[in-house]
């Protein structure tokens, strides 16, 4: 079993994150009321201190009601008018993490506004319906319907229709991977890429990293099993590619995948194995593993590897081919002369 030795600011992130999300408490008493309380509460001042900041005068936030199968969900749109004033911007359709159970939009709003500011992309965050009230595959269909809606609405938002990406962290990374497969299978919108951050790709939970990091901070195997059990209708759902995209028999003709993993994450191998499977299937993938950091690190201010990961995402949505993406901060990239404001988009399919 791995041991973890983090600097003080990383330990503070772990402690405050647990206080906000109350993961252990919810897993022991997963009532709909308890989950909805966490998902609807405002971010408190202590939690704000560990979340990314963004230039509030530059990012405009709007909300939309998006029709989905047998209902509707809310989409939160983050954009920078100063960027779109000079042309069309890329769009990231983002699916939040939280084990298909959590989904506090106030919490994610800080992170996504920051991500929009540092990448120059517009972002549509999907508040898809959650377990245990809505079981698999409701979240999948909500996210797919929302992508269809976004692709249609792109022409009204100064979005480049050839630069639409799906992205997500943790369970949201799972949904992004699944949606990328569904767009191919259902002949949906063409995607420029998929950005999978600490994704779960195999619901069987059998990898070496799950064993090695069974007691890791932020996510452990007890929580993982709780999330799976909370999401599925019956055990055989785990074998569906719509829940375990790694088990899909066809991994060809998928959008290029930038996959971010964390060294101390039980899901680290999920990302690595999925990248290998995509490459074996003829799709383009690149996995970047961030050393000495934990699951979900990108959501938090100054977490180890966050600035480098944001820079990699910015390069990807700007059109840089996966093989040419440099894992470094923007400042380091500028110093090395590799920063380009307009990077040509090369076909990687």
C-alpha positions as semicolon CSV with decimal commas, in nm:
position;residue;x (nm);y (nm);z (nm)
1;X;0,000;0,000;0,000
2;X;0,136;0,341;-0,099
3;X;0,230;0,612;0,148
4;X;0,172;0,981;0,077
5;X;0,384;1,276;0,179
6;X;0,238;1,602;0,052
7;X;0,340;1,962;0,115
8;X;0,130;2,170;0,350
9;X;-0,090;2,337;0,088
10;X;-0,183;1,997;-0,059
11;X;-0,275;1,862;0,283
12;X;-0,494;2,168;0,337
13;X;-0,673;2,099;0,008
14;X;-0,743;1,741;0,117
15;X;-0,879;1,846;0,455
16;X;-1,102;2,126;0,328
17;X;-1,227;1,920;0,033
18;X;-1,343;1,644;0,266
19;X;-1,511;1,897;0,493
20;X;-1,706;2,038;0,198
21;X;-1,803;1,715;0,022
22;X;-1,847;1,490;0,329
23;X;-1,769;1,186;0,113
24;X;-1,732;0,930;0,393
25;X;-2,048;1,051;0,567
26;X;-2,254;1,032;0,249
27;X;-2,121;0,687;0,156
28;X;-2,235;0,559;0,497
29;X;-2,580;0,719;0,464
30;X;-2,650;0,779;0,093
31;X;-3,003;0,915;0,111
32;X;-3,130;1,136;-0,169
33;X;-3,183;1,415;0,084
34;X;-2,821;1,401;0,205
35;X;-2,684;1,402;-0,148
36;X;-2,908;1,689;-0,258
37;X;-2,801;1,894;0,043
38;X;-2,435;1,867;-0,058
39;X;-2,511;1,940;-0,422
40;X;-2,720;2,251;-0,351
41;X;-2,519;2,422;-0,078
42;X;-2,314;2,736;-0,143
43;X;-1,937;2,727;-0,136
44;X;-1,822;2,865;0,200
45;X;-1,533;3,105;0,260
46;X;-1,293;2,830;0,373
47;X;-1,355;2,627;0,058
48;X;-1,315;2,935;-0,161
49;X;-0,955;2,958;-0,041
50;X;-0,866;2,628;-0,209
51;X;-1,052;2,694;-0,537
52;X;-0,904;2,861;-0,845
53;X;-0,960;3,231;-0,901
54;X;-1,052;3,395;-1,230
55;X;-1,081;3,748;-1,372
56;X;-1,448;3,817;-1,299
57;X;-1,453;4,116;-1,533
58;X;-1,361;3,893;-1,827
59;X;-1,572;3,578;-1,785
60;X;-1,944;3,596;-1,859
61;X;-2,162;3,320;-1,714
62;X;-2,507;3,233;-1,850
63;X;-2,744;2,943;-1,787
64;X;-2,970;2,752;-2,025
65;X;-3,244;2,494;-1,989
66;X;-3,150;2,201;-2,214
67;X;-3,418;1,952;-2,321
68;X;-3,319;1,588;-2,269
69;X;-3,500;1,255;-2,286
70;X;-3,793;1,265;-2,042
71;X;-3,687;1,590;-1,883
72;X;-3,450;1,885;-1,887
73;X;-3,112;1,976;-1,739
74;X;-2,933;2,305;-1,684
75;X;-2,625;2,406;-1,877
76;X;-2,387;2,673;-1,746
77;X;-2,201;2,862;-2,017
78;X;-1,867;3,031;-1,948
79;X;-1,724;3,262;-2,213
80;X;-1,481;3,548;-2,259
81;X;-1,622;3,818;-2,491
82;X;-1,270;3,957;-2,538
83;X;-1,169;3,627;-2,697
84;X;-1,475;3,583;-2,920
85;X;-1,447;3,945;-3,038
86;X;-1,148;3,840;-3,248
87;X;-1,302;3,528;-3,403
88;X;-1,453;3,191;-3,329
89;X;-1,349;3,014;-3,010
90;X;-1,331;2,644;-2,924
91;X;-1,609;2,496;-2,713
92;X;-1,559;2,246;-2,433
93;X;-1,875;2,057;-2,333
94;X;-1,787;1,965;-1,976
95;X;-1,923;1,685;-1,756
96;X;-1,844;1,726;-1,387
97;X;-1,709;1,454;-1,160
98;X;-1,850;1,325;-0,834
99;X;-1,913;0,956;-0,886
100;X;-2,237;1,022;-1,081
101;X;-2,368;1,122;-0,734
102;X;-2,223;1,463;-0,650
103;X;-2,266;1,773;-0,863
104;X;-2,236;2,105;-0,684
105;X;-2,251;2,365;-0,960
106;X;-2,137;2,649;-0,735
107;X;-1,817;2,455;-0,661
108;X;-1,757;2,363;-1,024
109;X;-1,840;2,715;-1,140
110;X;-1,520;2,856;-0,988
111;X;-1,303;2,591;-1,152
112;X;-1,468;2,615;-1,495
113;X;-1,464;2,994;-1,507
114;X;-1,091;2,972;-1,431
115;X;-1,041;2,703;-1,697
116;X;-1,222;2,917;-1,954
117;X;-0,998;3,212;-1,867
118;X;-0,669;3,021;-1,891
119;X;-0,753;2,818;-2,204
120;X;-0,942;3,079;-2,405
121;X;-1,219;2,826;-2,467
122;X;-1,588;2,871;-2,405
123;X;-1,722;2,601;-2,174
124;X;-2,070;2,455;-2,140
125;X;-2,103;2,265;-1,811
126;X;-2,384;2,009;-1,798
127;X;-2,575;1,962;-1,473
128;X;-2,683;1,609;-1,567
129;X;-2,924;1,412;-1,349
130;X;-2,762;1,218;-1,066
131;X;-2,779;0,888;-0,880
132;X;-2,933;0,747;-0,671
133;X;-3,249;0,918;-0,797
134;X;-3,152;0,869;-1,161
135;X;-2,967;0,546;-1,233
136;X;-2,749;0,443;-1,527
137;X;-2,779;0,526;-1,817
138;X;-2,970;0,849;-1,747
139;X;-2,651;1,054;-1,700
140;X;-2,512;0,921;-2,029
141;X;-2,823;1,010;-2,227
142;X;-2,845;1,353;-2,060
143;X;-2,487;1,430;-2,162
144;X;-2,536;1,306;-2,517
145;X;-2,856;1,507;-2,561
146;X;-2,678;1,812;-2,421
147;X;-2,393;1,769;-2,672
148;X;-2,645;1,759;-2,958
149;X;-2,807;2,076;-2,823
150;X;-2,468;2,247;-2,787
151;X;-2,356;2,154;-3,138
152;X;-2,675;2,306;-3,275
153;X;-2,640;2,619;-3,062
154;X;-2,272;2,673;-3,144
155;X;-2,356;2,898;-3,437
156;X;-2,517;3,148;-3,200
157;X;-2,218;3,165;-2,963
158;X;-1,927;3,248;-3,197
159;X;-1,804;2,891;-3,163
160;X;-1,587;2,718;-3,423
161;X;-1,796;2,410;-3,520
162;X;-1,476;2,223;-3,602
163;X;-1,338;2,273;-3,251
164;X;-1,596;2,117;-3,021
165;X;-1,448;1,904;-2,742
166;X;-1,596;1,688;-2,470
167;X;-1,425;1,684;-2,132
168;X;-1,474;1,577;-1,776
169;X;-1,307;1,475;-1,454
170;X;-1,346;1,143;-1,271
171;X;-1,701;1,018;-1,342
172;X;-1,727;1,312;-1,581
173;X;-1,421;1,180;-1,763
174;X;-1,603;0,848;-1,785
175;X;-1,903;1,025;-1,939
176;X;-1,684;1,217;-2,184
177;X;-1,521;0,892;-2,302
178;X;-1,862;0,727;-2,341
179;X;-2,006;1,027;-2,527
180;X;-1,711;1,024;-2,768
181;X;-1,798;0,662;-2,850
182;X;-2,169;0,739;-2,884
183;X;-2,109;1,028;-3,125
184;X;-1,930;0,783;-3,352
185;X;-2,189;0,506;-3,315
186;X;-2,493;0,735;-3,350
187;X;-2,336;0,955;-3,617
188;X;-2,352;1,256;-3,389
189;X;-2,151;1,580;-3,403
190;X;-1,790;1,561;-3,511
191;X;-1,560;1,612;-3,214
192;X;-1,220;1,779;-3,226
193;X;-1,109;1,590;-2,918
194;X;-1,185;1,443;-2,579
195;X;-1,019;1,557;-2,256
196;X;-1,035;1,290;-1,987
197;X;-0,912;1,398;-1,643
198;X;-0,857;1,114;-1,394
199;X;-1,131;0,910;-1,566
200;X;-1,285;0,583;-1,459
201;X;-1,296;0,361;-1,767
202;X;-1,359;0,014;-1,622
203;X;-1,627;-0,034;-1,359
204;X;-1,492;-0,375;-1,259
205;X;-1,222;-0,199;-1,048
206;X;-0,953;-0,460;-1,111
207;X;-0,637;-0,262;-1,185
208;X;-0,307;-0,258;-0,999
209;X;-0,340;0,112;-0,914
210;X;-0,675;0,046;-0,745
211;X;-0,502;-0,210;-0,527
212;X;-0,193;0,002;-0,461
213;X;-0,388;0,321;-0,383
214;X;-0,683;0,164;-0,206
215;X;-0,652;0,414;0,080
216;X;-0,549;0,721;-0,117
217;X;-0,668;1,068;-0,017
218;X;-0,965;1,219;-0,206
219;X;-1,070;0,880;-0,346
220;X;-1,038;0,528;-0,205
221;X;-1,173;0,190;-0,309
222;X;-1,460;0,204;-0,059
223;X;-1,584;0,526;-0,219
224;X;-1,531;0,389;-0,570
225;X;-1,742;0,084;-0,495
226;X;-2,009;0,303;-0,335
227;X;-2,025;0,522;-0,647
228;X;-2,056;0,221;-0,878
229;X;-2,327;0,058;-0,666
230;X;-2,513;0,387;-0,635
231;X;-2,513;0,436;-1,014
232;X;-2,596;0,095;-1,157
233;X;-2,942;-0,062;-1,184
234;X;-2,804;-0,417;-1,173
235;X;-2,457;-0,576;-1,169
236;X;-2,445;-0,649;-1,542
237;X;-2,453;-0,274;-1,615
238;X;-2,083;-0,268;-1,523
239;X;-2,002;-0,465;-1,838
240;X;-2,176;-0,217;-2,068
241;X;-1,941;0,005;-2,273
242;X;-2,176;0,289;-2,178
243;X;-2,045;0,249;-1,822
244;X;-1,705;0,089;-1,887
245;X;-1,577;0,241;-2,213
246;X;-1,259;0,033;-2,187
247;X;-1,475;-0,275;-2,255
248;X;-1,603;-0,144;-2,588
249;X;-1,503;-0,388;-2,864
250;X;-1,449;-0,102;-3,109
251;X;-1,209;0,179;-3,024
252;X;-1,145;0,294;-3,377
253;X;-1,241;0,627;-3,536
254;X;-1,266;0,811;-3,205
255;X;-1,174;1,174;-3,144
256;X;-0,815;1,234;-3,029
257;X;-0,792;1,186;-2,653
258;X;-0,582;1,387;-2,410
259;X;-0,586;1,183;-2,090
260;X;-0,461;1,324;-1,761
261;X;-0,383;1,090;-1,472
262;X;-0,251;1,142;-1,118
263;X;0,024;0,927;-0,975
264;X;-0,149;0,870;-0,638
265;X;-0,492;0,795;-0,783
266;X;-0,658;0,452;-0,774
267;X;-0,785;0,536;-1,124
268;X;-0,438;0,607;-1,264
269;X;-0,431;0,276;-1,454
270;X;-0,782;0,338;-1,590
271;X;-0,650;0,633;-1,786
272;X;-0,331;0,459;-1,892
273;X;-0,506;0,141;-2,009
274;X;-0,769;0,338;-2,197
275;X;-0,503;0,536;-2,382
276;X;-0,329;0,212;-2,478
277;X;-0,658;0,061;-2,595
278;X;-0,738;0,366;-2,808
279;X;-0,397;0,352;-2,973
280;X;-0,434;-0,021;-3,035
281;X;-0,776;0,043;-3,190
282;X;-0,635;0,301;-3,430
283;X;-0,745;0,616;-3,244
284;X;-0,502;0,883;-3,133
285;X;-0,436;0,919;-2,758
286;X;-0,181;1,076;-2,527
287;X;-0,165;1,018;-2,153
288;X;0,008;1,264;-1,921
289;X;0,068;1,135;-1,570
290;X;0,116;1,400;-1,300
291;X;0,362;1,297;-1,031
292;X;0,304;1,332;-0,656
293;X;-0,058;1,441;-0,675
294;X;-0,401;1,297;-0,603
295;X;-0,732;1,231;-0,772
296;X;-0,913;1,547;-0,876
297;X;-0,612;1,776;-0,826
298;X;-0,702;2,002;-1,120
299;X;-1,005;2,144;-0,939
300;X;-0,793;2,312;-0,672
301;X;-0,583;2,627;-0,655
302;X;-0,208;2,573;-0,692
303;X;-0,237;2,194;-0,660
304;X;0,069;2,007;-0,782
305;X;0,048;1,970;-1,160
306;X;-0,255;2,197;-1,206
307;X;-0,084;2,476;-1,401
308;X;0,096;2,229;-1,627
309;X;-0,229;2,045;-1,696
310;X;-0,415;2,367;-1,775
311;X;-0,140;2,458;-2,020
312;X;-0,164;2,115;-2,187
313;X;-0,541;2,156;-2,223
314;X;-0,494;2,506;-2,367
315;X;-0,248;2,370;-2,623
316;X;-0,489;2,089;-2,719
317;X;-0,797;2,306;-2,769
318;X;-0,583;2,557;-2,962
319;X;-0,512;2,289;-3,219
320;X;-0,170;2,156;-3,121
321;X;-0,134;1,787;-3,211
322;X;-0,121;1,550;-2,916
323;X;0,235;1,443;-2,987
324;X;0,355;1,806;-2,973
325;X;0,190;1,904;-2,644
326;X;0,445;2,014;-2,386
327;X;0,375;1,937;-2,020
328;X;0,491;2,259;-1,859
329;X;0,347;2,585;-1,731
330;X;0,261;2,870;-1,968
331;X;0,555;3,069;-1,829
332;X;0,794;2,781;-1,903
333;X;0,644;2,740;-2,249
334;X;0,699;3,108;-2,328
335;X;1,058;3,094;-2,208
336;X;1,128;2,798;-2,434
337;X;0,977;2,975;-2,734
338;X;0,705;2,716;-2,784
339;X;0,406;2,940;-2,715
340;X;0,192;3,024;-3,018
341;X;-0,125;3,230;-3,004
342;X;-0,258;3,079;-3,325
343;X;-0,169;2,714;-3,369
344;X;-0,279;2,532;-3,680
345;X;-0,526;2,250;-3,627
346;X;-0,399;1,923;-3,771
347;X;-0,630;1,630;-3,840
348;X;-0,550;1,353;-3,592
349;X;-0,838;1,116;-3,672
